[in-house]
Amino acid sequence: MTNMPIKLVAFAILLGFLGILIYRVPRLDLGALVALTLVLAAVDLFWKSRRG
């Protein structure tokens, strides 16, 4: 159960980094890539953590 807070902190750091990247470099293609990255990270964090 202690893994979930660590995973959430890591996800928040990733979100912060990518948010700064989008804020500083506002491009549509980069935004799509960041959105895909966040979706894949969220799936890995939430869906895969339920399985085992």
Rosetta blueprint (number, residue, H / E / L):
1 M L
2 T L
3 N H
4 M H
5 P H
6 I H
7 K H
8 L H
9 V H
10 A H
11 F H
12 A H
13 I H
14 L H
15 L H
16 G H
17 F H
18 L H
19 G H
20 I H
21 L H
22 I H
23 Y H
24 R H
25 V L
26 P L
27 R L
28 L H
29 D H
30 L H
31 G H
32 A H
33 L H
34 V H
35 A H
36 L H
37 T H
38 L H
39 V H
40 L H
41 A H
42 A H
43 V H
44 D H
45 L H
46 F H
47 W H
48 K H
49 S H
50 R H
51 R H
52 G L
